[in-house]
């Protein structure tokens, strides 16, 4: 079973000027992630404008991205949907295509109780044999997956390997690590208002499931390594503090608005945003470009393709 650690980058979906999926752009971005030390990729998450894609587009992305990455870097796909049956169907499609793993979420809007959360994940995890994880994001989904539920699922499903946490609650991290004893790897989001990167690593988490790595992949890979010795602790803290202001800029608006603007500043294939998102323009974008220039990001990563 795959061992997840380090930088797990949630990728945007690049679009062409006529709003089609830019697969050449996908290939460019994937090659860049591999070159700079990213250890896993996550596709079709919220950073990928997944709710603005048709089911046919999602399936085509799975098919094409697996061809680009197989044997080069592990890739997980989001199998989140509005119903349990739809989540299962898409997860099974990903498995058939050869995906390395999938991520499930609590269905949005329905605000189900914890018993239903367990039943949903239990059915989803039991429907496939490939590695899987959950994305615990109550701010978007309205429901928290409790440590006790995560523990029950861990006991039942050997393919449950990842808990991606996105909430400002260190007790959640401690309890998941304590109850699951490392069987389920904890990787956290890099949202600066939560600031749980260092606490996640401190309690035994194995890395970050991030969006910052889209822009500074080598630096995020460096501070996302599990803490196996004190040198790594010092490096992680120093690098994270250094790049924290850029993370604040990247999260000025919902993903992937600022990420795509930053990719365009670097001359990389970010592509257009699908409506109802609006392009990132004006003084906010100017501030982003200025910071990227002052911090050396443009000099290091700027490119034309």
Secondary structure, DSSP 8 states (H G I E B T S, - for coil): -----EEEEE----B-TTS-B-HHHHHHHHHHHHHTT--EEEESSGGGTGGGS-HHHHHHHHHHHHHHHTTTSEEEEE---SSHHHHHHHHHHHHHHT-SEEEE---SSS---HHHHHHHHHHHHHT--SEEEEEE-HHHHS----HHHHHHHHHH-TTEEEEEE-SS-HHHHHHHHHHHTTSSEEEE---TTT--HHHHHHTT--EEEESGGGTSHHHHHHHTS---SHHHHHHHHHHHHHHHHHHHHHTSSSTTHHHHHHHHHTT-------TTS----SHHHHHHHHHHHHTTHHHHH----
